[in-house]
Amino acid sequence: MLKENLQRVEERIAASCDRSGRRRDEVTLIAVSKTKPVSTLQEAYDRGVRVFGENKVQELVDKYEALPRDIHWHMIGHLQRNKVKYIIDKVDLIHSVDSVRLAETIDKEAKKHDLTANILIEVNVAKEDTKFGVLPEELDAMIDEISRFSNICVRGLMTIAPFVKNAEENRAVFARLRKLSVDIAGKNIDNVTMGFLSMGMTNDYEIAVEEGATLIRVGTGIFGERDYSHV
Ligand SMILES: *Cc1c(COP(=O)(O)O)cnc(C)c1O
């Protein structure tokens, strides 16, 4: 099933790139493997998958230890400050930074390892009460503050779009995130580049690609439904 799922997702990404005049290599597929066992990730790895996304620190660390070292790990879930230290040297990118205090902790831990942490700012574009993320009108001020941290590079923006029946309904959300990133890029702030737009999940990644996503986070579409009964 994994083989067919990966093929189907790959075909759809390619079709979305065609429709919007983008090159396939502008879009990175992140296989969101949360709740799935190591054996399933290994199977995906054996089929060529090298970029995985996890949303829990302990689970990411356990899988990091168990799997090959050439995997690129992305932290996509809400991150508590006291857990930053466990993943700082293991992940390529933290997608979910939504406060200056969290960024400050990331900066501090990055310094200890003598590395520059790559982060995205999570934006609550649709202003849903249930979602993490900075509100669009607070984004500029937050980025100004975070740009002062010497061991952080802000590489772009991330959003989790609302759950909708028809993915088309999220097109405006994705377009809005893209517009925000273009505006920020135009300001040429130190330590801030806007090369990455992380948006689109199983239900809406095709629309997200059409609207400029460079990172799409697909779980169910690759691995099937998640089973939370034993976690
Ligand atoms: C779980 C998760 C995904 C993947 O969701 P699917 O609908 O299964 O593709 C993407 N992004 C984040 C932040 C997630 O937590």
The ligand as an SDF file (V2000), in Angstrom:
LIG
                    3D

 15 15  0  0  0  0  0  0  0  0999 V2000
   -0.2590   15.3840   11.3630 C   0  0  0  0  0  0  0  0  0  0  0  0
    0.2250   16.6240   10.6810 C   0  0  0  0  0  0  0  0  0  0  0  0
    0.2940   16.7110    9.2720 C   0  0  0  0  0  0  0  0  0  0  0  0
   -0.1420   15.6000    8.3480 C   0  0  0  0  0  0  0  0  0  0  0  0
   -1.5400   15.4760    8.3300 O   0  0  0  0  0  0  0  0  0  0  0  0
   -2.2800   14.5560    7.2550 P   0  0  0  0  0  0  0  0  0  0  0  0
   -3.6290   15.1490    7.1410 O   0  0  0  0  0  0  0  0  0  0  0  0
   -2.2680   13.1710    7.8030 O   0  0  0  0  0  0  0  0  0  0  0  0
   -1.5140   14.6540    5.9840 O   0  0  0  0  0  0  0  0  0  0  0  0
    0.7850   17.8810    8.7330 C   0  0  0  0  0  0  0  0  0  0  0  0
    1.1790   18.9140    9.4950 N   0  0  0  0  0  0  0  0  0  0  0  0
    1.1330   18.8810   10.8340 C   0  0  0  0  0  0  0  0  0  0  0  0
    1.5910   20.0520   11.6260 C   0  0  0  0  0  0  0  0  0  0  0  0
    0.6490   17.7350   11.4740 C   0  0  0  0  0  0  0  0  0  0  0  0
    0.6030   17.7010   12.8230 O   0  0  0  0  0  0  0  0  0  0  0  0
  1  2  1  0
  2  3  1  0
  2 14  2  0
  3  4  1  0
  3 10  2  0
  4  5  1  0
  5  6  1  0
  6  7  2  0
  6  8  1  0
  6  9  1  0
 10 11  1  0
 11 12  2  0
 12 13  1  0
 12 14  1  0
 14 15  1  0
M  END
$$$$
